[in-house]
Amino acid sequence: MKNFILGLAVLSTVLMKAQTQIIAHRGYWQTQPPTTENSIKSLENAQKLKIYGSEFDVRMTKDGVLVINHDEHHGDMEISETNFKDLEKLKLSNGENFPTLKDYLKQGKKDPSLKLIVEVKPIKSQEKESEIVQKTIKMIKDMKLESQSEFISFSLHICKEIKRVEPKFKVQYLNGELSPAQIKSEGLDGLDYHYSIFEKNPTWIAEAKALGLITNSWTVNDLPVYEELKKQGIGFITTNIPDQLKNK
């Protein structure tokens, strides 16, 4: 009987791991009342959903402060060309202060079960990209969040630099032009591509899985697209509607 129960437990674990996991895109911000993407409130909302993870975007100000923002601009200010003291004068649309990475990680640490999917945004030079990688990794290590953090970027240089600095970190590439075999040869852990890339290359999910790579797709807000990717065995989905997809 004990062996039977143990077998069921193992099977249940395997099935859970095989299920497509949900990641909130820039947090869970399409709420009622609505908040705003990449806000600390959107991260808090994602934590309440009990999903796999929440993605957010890291940029660096002119004076080297790491902040959370998707676009290159905050209001009419270009983040990489503006000091933090000027950027923080403009609050987010939900009234929150302009978030730093440090403040975002403090909220993330409150729920160790939610993975922090750190997107490091490309900068104008490889020197600056290396700097933002070094600073981001140092802050994550200082806050003892290594096991809770995973990394993505559209910059191949940033992805490879993260692996160079900390080989144990999971790093996935976003841009979409590299095949699974190329991702493997670059020493990265997975591919996190727009769903249209997988539609054009229907064998890539299976190829990636055969190579032991992580598979993820963004930004999946359409149920038929989600169901097709899930049928192909994709590991993760990044979505603006995590509340709607988490039980599908």
QUIGI-V390365 format. One record per pair of residues at least 4 apart in sequence whose ideal C-beta (glycine too) atoms are under 7 Angstrom apart, sorted by sequence separation. I is the first residue (numbers start at 1). J is the second residue. D is the distance in whole Angstrom. If there is no record, write none. Layout:
BEGIN
I;J;D / I;J;D
END
This chain:
BEGIN
1;5;6 / 2;6;6 / 3;7;6 / 4;8;7 / 5;9;6 / 6;10;6 / 7;11;6 / 8;12;6 / 9;13;6 / 10;14;6 / 11;15;6 / 12;16;6 / 13;17;6 / 14;18;6 / 15;19;7 / 24;28;5 / 30;34;6 / 31;35;6 / 35;39;5 / 38;42;7 / 40;44;6 / 41;45;6 / 42;46;7 / 43;47;7 / 44;48;7 / 60;64;6 / 61;65;4 / 73;77;6 / 78;82;6 / 82;86;5 / 84;88;6 / 91;95;6 / 92;96;5 / 99;103;5 / 100;104;7 / 101;105;6 / 102;106;7 / 103;107;7 / 104;108;6 / 105;109;6 / 124;128;6 / 125;129;7 / 126;130;6 / 127;131;7 / 128;132;7 / 129;133;6 / 130;134;6 / 131;135;6 / 132;136;6 / 133;137;6 / 134;138;6 / 135;139;6 / 136;140;6 / 137;141;6 / 138;142;6 / 139;143;6 / 145;149;5 / 155;159;7 / 156;160;6 / 157;161;6 / 158;162;6 / 159;163;7 / 160;164;6 / 161;165;6 / 162;166;6 / 163;167;6 / 178;182;4 / 180;184;6 / 181;185;6 / 182;186;6 / 193;197;4 / 195;199;6 / 196;200;6 / 197;201;6 / 198;202;7 / 203;207;6 / 204;208;6 / 205;209;6 / 206;210;6 / 207;211;7 / 222;226;7 / 223;227;6 / 224;228;6 / 225;229;6 / 226;230;6 / 227;231;6 / 228;232;7 / 230;234;6 / 241;245;6 / 242;246;6 / 29;34;7 / 37;42;6 / 46;51;7 / 69;74;6 / 73;78;6 / 74;79;6 / 77;82;4 / 82;87;5 / 91;96;6 / 99;104;5 / 123;128;4 / 140;145;5 / 141;146;6 / 153;158;4 / 173;178;6 / 178;183;5 / 183;188;5 / 193;198;6 / 208;213;4 / 220;225;5 / 229;234;4 / 29;35;5 / 35;41;4 / 36;42;7 / 60;66;6 / 61;67;6 / 72;78;6 / 73;79;7 / 91;97;6 / 92;98;6 / 123;129;5 / 140;146;6 / 153;159;5 / 163;169;7 / 198;204;6 / 209;215;6 / 220;226;5 / 239;245;5 / 29;36;6 / 35;42;5 / 72;79;6 / 91;98;7 / 122;129;7 / 162;169;6 / 183;190;7 / 198;205;6 / 208;215;5 / 29;37;5 / 46;54;4 / 58;66;6 / 59;67;6 / 79;87;7 / 90;98;6 / 108;116;5 / 163;171;5 / 183;191;5 / 229;237;7 / 237;245;7 / 77;86;7 / 88;97;6 / 123;132;6 / 140;149;5 / 162;171;5 / 220;229;7 / 27;37;6 / 29;39;7 / 35;45;7 / 58;68;6 / 59;69;5 / 69;79;6 / 77;87;6 / 88;98;5 / 173;183;6 / 205;215;5 / 26;37;4 / 27;38;6 / 43;54;6 / 57;68;6 / 87;98;6 / 151;162;5 / 180;191;6 / 226;237;6 / 26;38;5 / 27;39;7 / 56;68;5 / 57;69;6 / 67;79;7 / 120;132;6 / 159;171;5 / 217;229;6 / 29;42;4 / 43;56;7 / 57;70;5 / 74;87;5 / 120;133;6 / 28;42;6 / 31;45;6 / 159;173;5 / 27;42;3 / 75;90;5 / 173;188;6 / 26;42;6 / 27;43;5 / 74;90;6 / 120;136;6 / 172;188;7 / 28;45;4 / 67;84;7 / 156;173;6 / 171;188;5 / 172;189;6 / 176;193;5 / 191;208;6 / 217;234;6 / 220;237;5 / 27;45;6 / 28;46;4 / 38;56;5 / 61;79;6 / 62;80;6 / 118;136;7 / 151;169;6 / 171;189;5 / 172;190;4 / 173;191;6 / 174;192;5 / 176;194;6 / 190;208;7 / 220;238;7 / 221;239;6 / 27;46;5 / 38;57;6 / 62;81;6 / 65;84;4 / 151;170;7 / 170;189;5 / 172;191;6 / 173;192;7 / 198;217;6 / 215;234;5 / 216;235;6 / 219;238;6 / 220;239;5 / 221;240;5 / 226;245;6 / 59;79;5 / 60;80;7 / 62;82;6 / 63;83;5 / 67;87;7 / 150;170;4 / 151;171;5 / 152;172;5 / 154;174;5 / 172;192;4 / 215;235;5 / 216;236;4 / 217;237;6 / 218;238;4 / 219;239;6 / 221;241;5 / 28;49;6 / 59;80;7 / 61;82;6 / 62;83;5 / 63;84;6 / 153;174;6 / 154;175;5 / 176;197;4 / 214;235;6 / 215;236;7 / 217;238;7 / 219;240;6 / 24;46;4 / 61;83;6 / 152;174;5 / 191;213;6 / 195;217;5 / 216;238;6 / 226;248;7 / 61;84;5 / 190;213;5 / 194;217;7 / 74;98;6 / 163;187;6 / 180;204;6 / 189;213;7 / 190;214;3 / 191;215;6 / 192;216;4 / 193;217;6 / 194;218;6 / 209;233;6 / 133;158;6 / 137;162;7 / 163;188;7 / 179;204;7 / 189;214;5 / 190;215;6 / 195;220;6 / 223;248;7 / 61;87;6 / 129;155;6 / 160;186;7 / 190;216;7 / 192;218;7 / 206;232;7 / 24;51;6 / 27;54;5 / 160;187;7 / 180;207;4 / 184;211;5 / 205;232;5 / 23;51;7 / 129;157;5 / 133;161;5 / 137;165;6 / 180;208;4 / 205;233;6 / 22;51;4 / 23;52;6 / 26;55;6 / 27;56;7 / 116;145;7 / 129;158;5 / 133;162;6 / 137;166;6 / 159;188;6 / 184;213;6 / 205;234;5 / 22;52;6 / 23;53;4 / 24;54;4 / 25;55;6 / 26;56;6 / 38;68;5 / 181;211;7 / 183;213;6 / 195;225;5 / 21;52;4 / 23;54;7 / 24;55;7 / 26;57;7 / 38;69;6 / 67;98;6 / 68;99;4 / 118;149;6 / 120;151;7 / 122;153;7 / 126;157;5 / 130;161;6 / 134;165;7 / 180;211;5 / 198;229;6 / 23;55;6 / 38;70;6 / 67;99;7 / 116;148;5 / 118;150;7 / 122;154;6 / 129;161;7 / 133;165;6 / 37;70;7 / 67;100;6 / 68;101;6 / 115;148;6 / 116;149;5 / 117;150;5 / 118;151;5 / 119;152;5 / 120;153;5 / 122;155;4 / 180;213;6 / 66;100;6 / 67;101;7 / 105;139;7 / 109;143;6 / 119;153;6 / 195;229;6 / 65;100;6 / 66;101;4 / 101;136;7 / 105;140;7 / 115;150;6 / 117;152;6 / 68;104;5 / 109;145;6 / 112;148;6 / 122;158;7 / 102;139;6 / 108;145;7 / 101;139;6 / 105;143;5 / 120;158;5 / 105;145;6 / 108;148;7 / 152;192;5 / 172;214;6 / 58;101;6 / 80;123;6 / 26;70;6 / 80;124;7 / 170;214;7 / 172;216;6 / 56;104;6 / 39;92;5 / 41;94;6 / 39;94;6 / 41;96;6 / 36;92;5 / 40;96;6 / 36;93;5 / 39;96;5 / 36;94;4 / 35;94;5 / 40;99;6 / 39;99;7 / 54;114;6 / 58;118;6 / 43;104;7 / 53;114;6 / 58;119;7 / 53;115;3 / 54;116;7 / 55;117;4 / 56;118;7 / 57;119;5 / 58;120;5 / 59;121;5 / 40;103;6 / 44;107;6 / 52;115;6 / 53;116;7 / 54;117;6 / 56;119;7 / 58;121;6 / 60;123;7 / 40;104;6 / 43;107;5 / 47;111;4 / 53;117;5 / 55;119;6 / 57;121;6 / 43;108;6 / 40;107;5 / 47;114;5 / 46;114;6 / 66;135;6 / 66;136;6 / 60;132;5 / 66;139;7 / 58;136;6 / 23;117;6 / 55;238;6 / 52;236;7 / 51;242;5 / 25;218;6 / 49;242;6 / 25;219;5 / 49;243;6 / 51;246;5 / 46;242;7 / 49;246;6 / 20;230;5 / 30;240;6 / 30;241;7 / 23;236;6 / 25;238;5 / 20;234;6 / 21;235;7 / 23;237;7 / 25;239;6 / 28;242;5 / 20;235;7 / 21;236;5 / 22;237;6 / 23;238;4 / 25;240;5 / 28;243;7 / 20;236;7 / 20;237;6 / 22;239;7 / 24;242;4 / 22;242;5 / 22;245;6 / 22;246;5
END
